[in-house]
Amino acid sequence: MTKKKRQKMFISVLPGEQVEVVIAEEGKVNEYYVEMVHQAKTKGNIYKGYIHNIDNGLQAAFINYGAERNGFLQIDEVHPEYYVNDAATKKGQRFPLMQKVLKPGQEVLVQVVKEPTGKKGAFLTSYLSLPGRSFVYTVGRSQIGVSRKIEDEKERGRLKAALEGFETTEGVGLIARTAAIGQSKAALERDYKYLNRLWTDIRSNAQKVKAPAIVYKELGLAARAVRDYLTLDITEIWVDDKETYEQVHQFVKLAFPRKNNLVRLHEDSDLSLLERFNLTKQVQEIYSREASMPSGGRLVFDATEALTAVDINSGKIGGEKNFQKMALKTNVEAAREIARQLRLRDIGGQVVIDFIEMKNPKDCREVEKVMRAEMKNDRARTDVSRISSFGLMELVRQRLGSSAIAISTEPCPCCKGTGIRRNMEWQALQALKEIHRDLRKPGGEEVEFDCEEELAIYLLNNKRGILADLEKRYNKSIHIDIEYEYDE
């Protein structure tokens, strides 16, 4: 039996602005989450909204719930209790036509499932769920279940029996989370009673407010991290903010009453929390296009509109004799690192990995086995395919939220997000064309051309002769002026 490595959780807070959460294993960053106050997440929030309009073709309703863009509610996410009419389904249909059972202006309670992205509004559901410490409380689905990540059959049976013993109201379900492992029946019951009271309060608030309005706000990142990510494997929690430390300490006292020294306060004013534990550089590498592997190889991540491509580069493979052996070793190492990077960067959707070519099918199966084993440690739902004859592996990963990269970056104003720009020679030729056009205009004794400093220097150093010839030909002087940006 392999010994589990020690994990530590670090919560770094800039009061009123930002919260960062790092989970590290033996000093190596495994998970990273960040939340900025001005970009506060709405996923998990519950709103009272109303149907703005219904799209018959999409079989979806657009819900005004108070956000900048209306949310998107598909027919399969509408609880039958909102049907205003009884509509029979045709043969082969699972759901009635939306326009027959819902109407514009109708009020609905909805929860954000996916954050709004780009020009798309949030994805909504009317099947509500409230995550607790030990399990998820579902409204509208009355199933009793246990997370698939809990693999021990004996523990699964114990938890299911405990949940079935609770007196749940009609239409309410419970799903045990991994944090429920080892929890006593009394602890599980406390969590159930808390969530039951919470749902009663939400329902009461919803009846009092006028749509659109928020009726339940999901916890902030620091509290969510402790609720969702604190497991028995975590031996220390470090917090660098006194107020957050007190909140976390109180929560841990309830969850782990015997672990009094689990939460610790970082008070060093000379070093930040992440600097103290040598985590800063690892966190910064998340934003890089490349990630290095222990043996010296590199992983290159390129995101497109449809998918993320991962390329594996290794400069250490040489010689036909050792090529296959080194290819297997590098690919196995890459599989482990790719699984880690997908978690760190919270890369969701379709991912295509271009492994180094392996001719032996047995080697391919070995890499697939490693990848599947590593992806089991992911909190997100994943599906991993086999390696194709072209050396490509496809996998699909659930995006857990807005990644650190997504919320902290923006398209480059120079390249407009393409990652490339026109070179200086091309830019200089376009500038000369514009200057030539202005010189040909009648009247005037001089022509002014405004440009950025880099282009101005290139023109004056590399195109000085052409500029002089143009001045002589048209008997006008040319002035190259540098554009400066001033902060208002």
C-alpha positions as CSV (number, residue, x, y, z in Angstrom):
1,M,0.0,0.0,0.0
2,T,1.5,3.3,-1.1
3,K,1.9,6.0,1.6
4,K,-0.1,9.1,0.9
5,K,1.9,12.3,0.7
6,R,1.4,15.2,3.0
7,Q,-0.7,18.0,1.6
8,K,-1.0,21.6,2.7
9,M,-3.5,24.3,1.9
10,F,-2.5,27.9,1.6
11,I,-5.1,30.8,1.6
12,S,-3.6,34.2,0.7
13,V,-6.0,37.2,1.1
14,L,-5.8,40.8,-0.2
15,P,-8.7,42.2,1.9
16,G,-11.6,43.4,-0.2
17,E,-9.8,42.6,-3.5
18,Q,-8.5,39.0,-4.0
19,V,-8.3,35.5,-2.5
20,E,-5.8,32.8,-3.7
21,V,-5.9,29.2,-2.6
22,V,-3.0,26.8,-3.2
23,I,-3.0,23.1,-2.4
24,A,0.5,21.7,-2.5
25,E,1.8,18.1,-2.0
26,E,5.3,17.8,-0.7
27,G,6.0,21.4,-1.8
28,K,4.7,20.9,-5.3
29,V,1.6,22.9,-6.4
30,N,-1.2,20.6,-7.4
31,E,-4.2,22.9,-7.4
32,Y,-4.5,26.7,-7.7
33,Y,-7.7,28.9,-7.4
34,V,-8.0,32.6,-7.5
35,E,-11.0,34.9,-7.1
36,M,-11.1,38.7,-7.6
37,V,-13.9,40.6,-5.9
38,H,-14.7,42.7,-9.0
39,Q,-15.1,39.4,-10.9
40,A,-17.0,37.6,-8.2
41,K,-18.3,34.2,-9.4
42,T,-22.0,33.6,-9.8
43,K,-21.8,29.9,-10.3
44,G,-23.9,28.3,-7.5
45,N,-25.9,31.4,-6.9
46,I,-29.7,31.1,-6.9
47,Y,-31.9,33.8,-8.4
48,K,-35.6,34.6,-8.7
49,G,-35.9,35.5,-12.4
50,Y,-38.6,35.7,-15.1
51,I,-38.8,34.3,-18.6
52,H,-37.9,37.1,-21.0
53,N,-38.6,35.1,-24.1
54,I,-38.8,31.5,-25.5
55,D,-36.8,30.3,-28.5
56,N,-38.9,27.6,-30.1
57,G,-36.1,26.4,-32.3
58,L,-33.6,25.9,-29.5
59,Q,-36.3,24.8,-27.1
60,A,-34.8,27.1,-24.5
61,A,-35.9,30.1,-22.5
62,F,-33.9,33.3,-21.9
63,I,-34.2,34.3,-18.2
64,N,-33.8,37.8,-16.9
65,Y,-32.3,37.2,-13.5
66,G,-30.6,40.6,-13.0
67,A,-27.3,40.0,-14.9
68,E,-26.0,42.0,-17.8
69,R,-27.1,39.2,-20.2
70,N,-30.1,36.9,-19.9
71,G,-29.4,33.4,-18.8
72,F,-30.0,30.3,-20.9
73,L,-32.5,27.6,-19.6
74,Q,-33.0,24.5,-21.7
75,I,-36.2,22.5,-21.6
76,D,-34.4,19.5,-19.9
77,E,-33.4,21.8,-17.0
78,V,-37.0,22.9,-16.3
79,H,-38.7,21.2,-13.4
80,P,-42.2,20.1,-14.2
81,E,-43.6,22.1,-11.3
82,Y,-43.1,25.2,-13.5
83,Y,-45.3,23.8,-16.3
84,V,-48.4,26.1,-16.7
85,N,-50.2,23.6,-18.9
86,D,-50.3,19.8,-19.2
87,A,-48.7,19.0,-22.6
88,A,-48.5,15.5,-23.9
89,T,-45.2,14.5,-25.4
90,K,-45.1,13.1,-28.9
91,K,-43.6,9.7,-29.7
92,G,-39.8,9.8,-29.3
93,Q,-39.9,13.0,-27.3
94,R,-38.6,13.1,-23.7
95,F,-40.0,16.6,-23.0
96,P,-43.0,18.6,-24.1
97,L,-42.5,21.7,-26.3
98,M,-41.4,24.6,-24.2
99,Q,-43.7,27.1,-25.7
100,K,-46.7,24.8,-24.7
101,V,-45.8,24.6,-21.0
102,L,-44.1,27.9,-20.2
103,K,-44.9,31.5,-21.0
104,P,-43.0,34.8,-21.1
105,G,-43.1,36.8,-17.9
106,Q,-43.4,33.6,-15.8
107,E,-41.3,33.7,-12.6
108,V,-38.8,30.8,-11.9
109,L,-36.1,30.0,-9.4
110,V,-32.9,29.3,-11.2
111,Q,-29.3,28.4,-10.3
112,V,-26.2,29.3,-12.3
113,V,-24.5,26.1,-13.6
114,K,-22.0,27.7,-15.9
115,E,-20.6,31.3,-15.7
116,P,-21.3,33.6,-18.6
117,T,-18.5,33.6,-21.1
118,G,-17.8,36.2,-23.8
119,K,-21.1,37.0,-25.5
120,K,-22.9,34.0,-24.0
121,G,-25.1,34.3,-21.0
122,A,-25.0,32.0,-18.0
123,F,-26.3,28.4,-18.3
124,L,-29.1,28.0,-15.8
125,T,-31.1,25.2,-14.2
126,S,-34.3,25.0,-12.1
127,Y,-33.1,21.8,-10.4
128,L,-31.4,23.5,-7.4
129,S,-28.5,22.0,-5.3
130,L,-26.9,23.2,-2.1
131,P,-23.4,21.8,-1.4
132,G,-22.6,21.1,2.2
133,R,-19.5,19.7,3.9
134,S,-20.5,16.0,3.6
135,F,-23.1,15.9,0.9
136,V,-25.0,17.8,-1.7
137,Y,-28.7,18.7,-1.0
138,T,-30.7,18.5,-4.2
139,V,-34.1,20.1,-4.7
140,G,-36.3,18.7,-7.4
141,R,-34.5,15.4,-7.6
142,S,-35.3,13.0,-4.7
143,Q,-32.5,10.5,-5.3
144,I,-30.2,9.2,-2.5
145,G,-26.7,8.5,-3.9
146,V,-23.0,8.3,-3.2
147,S,-20.2,10.0,-5.2
148,R,-18.5,7.7,-7.7
149,K,-15.2,8.9,-6.4
150,I,-15.9,6.9,-3.2
151,E,-14.8,3.4,-4.4
152,D,-14.8,1.4,-1.1
153,E,-18.0,-0.7,-1.4
154,K,-18.3,-1.1,2.4
155,E,-18.1,2.7,2.9
156,R,-20.6,3.3,0.1
157,G,-23.1,1.0,1.7
158,R,-22.6,2.7,5.2
159,L,-23.1,6.2,3.8
160,K,-26.2,5.2,1.7
161,A,-27.8,3.5,4.7
162,A,-27.1,6.6,6.8
163,L,-28.7,9.0,4.2
164,E,-31.7,6.8,3.8
165,G,-32.3,7.0,7.5
166,F,-32.8,10.8,7.4
167,E,-36.4,12.0,7.2
168,T,-36.2,14.0,4.0
169,T,-39.1,16.0,2.6
170,E,-40.7,15.1,-0.7
171,G,-38.6,16.3,-3.7
172,V,-35.3,16.5,-1.8
173,G,-32.3,14.3,-2.5
174,L,-28.9,13.7,-0.9
175,I,-25.6,12.8,-2.5
176,A,-22.7,11.9,-0.3
177,R,-19.4,13.7,-1.2
178,T,-15.9,12.3,-0.7
179,A,-15.6,14.4,2.5
180,A,-18.3,12.2,4.0
181,I,-15.8,9.3,4.2
182,G,-15.4,8.3,7.9
183,Q,-17.9,10.8,9.1
184,S,-20.2,9.6,11.9
185,K,-24.0,9.5,11.5
186,A,-24.3,12.4,13.9
187,A,-21.9,14.6,11.9
188,L,-23.8,13.7,8.7
189,E,-27.1,14.5,10.4
190,R,-25.8,17.9,11.5
191,D,-24.9,18.7,7.9
192,Y,-28.3,17.6,6.7
193,K,-30.1,19.8,9.2
194,Y,-28.0,22.8,8.3
195,L,-28.8,22.4,4.6
196,N,-32.4,21.8,5.4
197,R,-32.6,25.1,7.3
198,L,-30.7,26.9,4.5
199,W,-33.2,25.7,1.9
200,T,-36.1,26.8,4.1
201,D,-34.6,30.3,4.3
202,I,-34.0,30.4,0.6
203,R,-37.6,29.4,-0.2
204,S,-38.9,32.0,2.3
205,N,-36.7,34.8,0.8
206,A,-37.8,33.9,-2.7
207,Q,-41.4,34.5,-1.8
208,K,-40.7,38.0,-0.4
209,V,-38.6,39.5,-3.2
210,K,-39.6,40.7,-6.7
211,A,-37.9,39.2,-9.7
212,P,-35.1,39.6,-10.8
213,A,-33.3,39.2,-7.5
214,I,-30.7,37.1,-5.9
215,V,-32.0,34.8,-3.1
216,Y,-28.8,32.8,-2.3
217,K,-25.2,33.7,-2.7
218,E,-22.5,31.0,-2.8
219,L,-19.7,31.2,-0.3
220,G,-16.5,33.1,-1.1
221,L,-13.4,31.2,-2.3
222,A,-11.7,30.9,1.2
223,A,-14.8,29.3,2.7
224,R,-15.5,27.2,-0.3
225,A,-12.0,25.9,-0.3
226,V,-12.2,24.7,3.2
227,R,-15.7,23.2,2.7
228,D,-14.9,21.5,-0.6
229,Y,-11.2,20.7,-0.6
230,L,-10.3,20.0,3.1
231,T,-9.7,16.3,3.4
232,L,-7.9,14.0,5.9
233,D,-4.8,14.2,3.6
234,I,-4.3,17.9,4.4
235,T,-2.1,18.3,7.5
236,E,-1.8,22.1,7.6
237,I,-3.8,25.2,6.5
238,W,-1.9,28.4,6.4
239,V,-3.8,31.8,6.2
240,D,-2.2,35.2,5.9
241,D,-5.3,37.3,6.9
242,K,-6.5,37.5,10.6
243,E,-10.2,37.8,9.8
244,T,-10.1,34.9,7.3
245,Y,-8.0,32.8,9.8
246,E,-10.8,33.2,12.4
247,Q,-13.5,32.1,9.9
248,V,-11.5,29.1,8.7
249,H,-10.5,28.1,12.3
250,Q,-14.2,28.1,13.3
251,F,-15.2,25.9,10.4
252,V,-12.3,23.4,11.0
253,K,-13.3,23.2,14.7
254,L,-16.7,21.9,13.6
255,A,-15.4,19.6,10.8
256,F,-12.4,18.2,12.7
257,P,-12.8,18.9,16.5
258,R,-9.7,16.9,17.4
259,K,-7.4,18.8,15.0
260,N,-6.8,22.0,17.0
261,N,-3.5,23.0,15.3
262,L,-4.6,22.4,11.7
263,V,-5.1,26.1,10.9
264,R,-2.1,28.5,11.3
265,L,-1.7,32.2,10.8
266,H,1.2,33.6,8.7
267,E,2.3,36.9,10.3
268,D,5.8,37.4,8.6
269,S,5.8,40.9,7.1
270,D,9.1,40.4,5.2
271,L,7.9,37.4,3.1
272,S,4.5,36.8,1.6
273,L,2.8,33.4,2.4
274,L,3.6,31.9,-1.0
275,E,7.2,33.2,-0.9
276,R,7.8,31.6,2.5
277,F,6.9,28.2,1.2
278,N,8.6,28.7,-2.2
279,L,5.4,28.5,-4.2
280,T,5.5,31.8,-6.0
281,K,7.5,30.6,-9.0
282,Q,5.3,27.6,-9.5
283,V,2.1,29.7,-9.5
284,Q,3.6,32.1,-12.0
285,E,4.4,29.2,-14.4
286,I,0.7,28.5,-14.7
287,Y,0.4,31.5,-17.0
288,S,3.1,30.3,-19.3
289,R,2.4,28.7,-22.6
290,E,5.0,26.0,-21.7
291,A,5.5,23.8,-18.8
292,S,8.8,22.0,-18.0
293,M,9.1,18.3,-17.1
294,P,11.6,16.9,-14.5
295,S,13.7,15.2,-17.2
296,G,14.1,18.4,-19.2
297,G,11.2,17.9,-21.7
298,R,8.6,20.6,-22.4
299,L,4.8,20.6,-22.7
300,V,3.3,23.3,-25.0
301,F,-0.3,24.3,-24.5
302,D,-2.2,26.1,-27.3
303,A,-5.9,26.9,-26.7
304,T,-8.2,27.3,-29.7
305,E,-11.9,28.1,-29.9
306,A,-12.8,24.4,-30.1
307,L,-10.1,22.6,-28.1
308,T,-6.8,22.7,-26.3
309,A,-3.8,21.1,-28.0
310,V,-0.9,19.8,-26.0
311,D,2.4,19.1,-27.7
312,I,5.3,17.1,-26.0
313,N,8.8,18.2,-26.9
314,S,12.0,16.5,-25.7
315,G,15.5,17.3,-26.8
316,K,17.0,14.3,-25.0
317,I,15.7,11.5,-27.3
318,G,18.5,10.5,-29.7
319,G,19.6,7.4,-31.6
320,E,17.4,4.7,-33.2
321,K,18.4,2.1,-30.6
322,N,17.1,4.0,-27.5
323,F,14.4,6.0,-29.2
324,Q,11.4,3.7,-28.3
325,K,12.6,3.3,-24.7
326,M,13.1,7.1,-24.2
327,A,9.8,7.8,-26.0
328,L,7.9,5.7,-23.5
329,K,9.7,7.2,-20.5
330,T,9.1,10.7,-21.8
331,N,5.4,10.0,-22.6
332,V,4.7,8.5,-19.2
333,E,6.3,11.5,-17.5
334,A,4.3,13.8,-19.8
335,A,1.0,12.0,-18.9
336,R,1.6,12.7,-15.2
337,E,2.5,16.3,-15.8
338,I,-0.4,17.0,-18.2
339,A,-2.9,15.7,-15.7
340,R,-1.4,18.1,-13.1
341,Q,-1.4,21.0,-15.5
342,L,-5.0,20.4,-16.5
343,R,-6.0,20.8,-12.9
344,L,-3.8,23.8,-12.3
345,R,-5.0,25.7,-15.4
346,D,-8.5,24.4,-15.1
347,I,-8.6,23.5,-18.8
348,G,-12.0,22.3,-19.8
349,G,-13.7,20.9,-22.9
350,Q,-11.8,18.8,-25.4
351,V,-8.1,18.3,-25.1
352,V,-5.9,16.7,-27.8
353,I,-2.4,15.4,-26.8
354,D,0.2,14.7,-29.3
355,F,2.5,12.1,-27.7
356,I,5.9,11.2,-29.1
357,E,5.4,8.3,-31.6
358,M,5.4,4.8,-30.0
359,K,5.4,1.8,-32.4
360,N,4.8,-0.8,-29.7
361,P,1.1,-1.1,-28.8
362,K,2.1,-2.3,-25.4
363,D,3.8,1.1,-24.7
364,C,0.7,3.0,-25.8
365,R,-1.4,1.0,-23.4
366,E,1.1,1.8,-20.6
367,V,0.8,5.6,-21.2
368,E,-3.0,5.3,-21.4
369,K,-3.0,3.5,-18.0
370,V,-0.9,6.2,-16.4
371,M,-3.0,9.0,-17.8
372,R,-6.3,7.4,-16.5
373,A,-4.7,6.8,-13.1
374,E,-3.6,10.4,-12.8
375,M,-6.9,11.8,-14.0
376,K,-8.6,9.9,-11.1
377,N,-7.1,12.5,-8.8
378,D,-9.0,15.3,-10.6
379,R,-12.1,16.7,-8.9
380,A,-13.6,17.4,-12.4
381,R,-15.4,14.7,-14.4
382,T,-13.1,13.4,-17.2
383,D,-13.2,10.9,-20.0
384,V,-9.9,9.6,-21.6
385,S,-9.7,7.9,-25.0
386,R,-7.1,5.6,-26.3
387,I,-4.0,6.7,-28.3
388,S,-4.8,6.7,-32.0
389,S,-2.6,5.4,-34.8
390,F,-1.4,9.0,-35.3
391,G,-0.1,9.2,-31.7
392,L,-3.0,11.4,-30.5
393,M,-5.0,11.0,-27.3
394,E,-8.3,12.8,-26.8
395,L,-9.8,13.6,-23.5
396,V,-12.7,15.6,-22.2
397,R,-12.6,17.5,-18.9
398,Q,-15.3,19.3,-17.0
399,R,-14.4,23.0,-16.4
400,L,-14.9,23.6,-12.7
401,G,-15.1,27.4,-12.9
402,S,-13.3,30.4,-14.4
403,S,-9.6,29.5,-14.5
404,A,-6.9,31.7,-13.1
405,I,-5.7,32.4,-16.6
406,A,-9.2,33.4,-17.8
407,I,-9.9,35.9,-15.1
408,S,-6.5,37.5,-14.9
409,T,-5.6,37.9,-18.6
410,E,-6.9,39.8,-21.6
411,P,-6.0,39.8,-25.4
412,C,-2.7,41.6,-26.2
413,P,-3.5,45.0,-27.6
414,C,-0.5,44.5,-30.0
415,C,-1.4,41.1,-31.5
416,K,-5.1,41.2,-30.7
417,G,-5.0,37.8,-29.1
418,T,-3.5,36.0,-32.1
419,G,-0.1,35.5,-30.5
420,I,1.7,36.9,-33.5
421,R,2.2,40.4,-35.0
422,R,3.4,41.9,-38.3
423,N,7.2,42.3,-38.3
424,M,8.9,45.7,-38.4
425,E,9.8,45.5,-42.1
426,W,6.2,44.9,-43.1
427,Q,5.0,47.7,-40.8
428,A,7.7,50.1,-42.2
429,L,6.5,49.4,-45.8
430,Q,2.9,50.2,-44.9
431,A,4.1,53.4,-43.2
432,L,6.1,54.4,-46.3
433,K,3.0,53.8,-48.5
434,E,1.0,56.1,-46.2
435,I,3.7,58.8,-46.3
436,H,4.0,58.5,-50.1
437,R,0.2,59.0,-50.4
438,D,0.3,62.1,-48.3
439,L,3.3,63.5,-50.2
440,R,1.3,63.3,-53.4
441,K,-1.5,65.5,-52.1
442,P,-1.3,69.1,-53.5
443,G,-0.2,71.9,-51.2
444,G,1.8,72.0,-48.0
445,E,5.5,71.9,-47.3
446,E,5.7,69.0,-44.9
447,V,4.1,65.7,-44.0
448,E,3.7,64.4,-40.5
449,F,3.5,60.7,-39.7
450,D,2.6,59.5,-36.2
451,C,3.6,56.0,-35.0
452,E,4.8,54.0,-32.1
453,E,8.4,54.5,-30.9
454,E,9.6,51.0,-32.1
455,L,8.4,51.7,-35.7
456,A,9.8,55.3,-35.6
457,I,13.3,54.1,-34.7
458,Y,13.1,51.4,-37.4
459,L,12.1,53.9,-40.1
460,L,14.8,56.4,-39.1
461,N,17.5,53.8,-38.9
462,N,16.6,51.4,-41.8
463,K,14.6,53.6,-44.2
464,R,16.5,56.9,-43.9
465,G,17.6,56.8,-47.6
466,I,14.1,56.2,-48.9
467,L,12.7,59.0,-46.8
468,A,15.4,61.4,-48.1
469,D,14.6,60.4,-51.7
470,L,10.9,61.0,-51.1
471,E,11.6,64.4,-49.6
472,K,13.8,65.4,-52.6
473,R,11.3,64.1,-55.2
474,Y,8.3,66.0,-53.8
475,N,10.2,68.9,-52.3
476,K,8.5,68.4,-48.9
477,S,9.9,67.6,-45.5
478,I,8.9,64.4,-43.6
479,H,8.4,64.5,-39.8
480,I,8.2,61.2,-38.0
481,D,6.5,61.8,-34.6
482,I,6.2,59.3,-31.8
483,E,2.8,58.6,-30.3
484,Y,2.8,58.7,-26.5
485,E,0.1,57.2,-24.4
486,Y,-0.8,59.3,-21.3
487,D,-2.8,58.1,-18.4
488,E,-5.9,60.2,-17.8
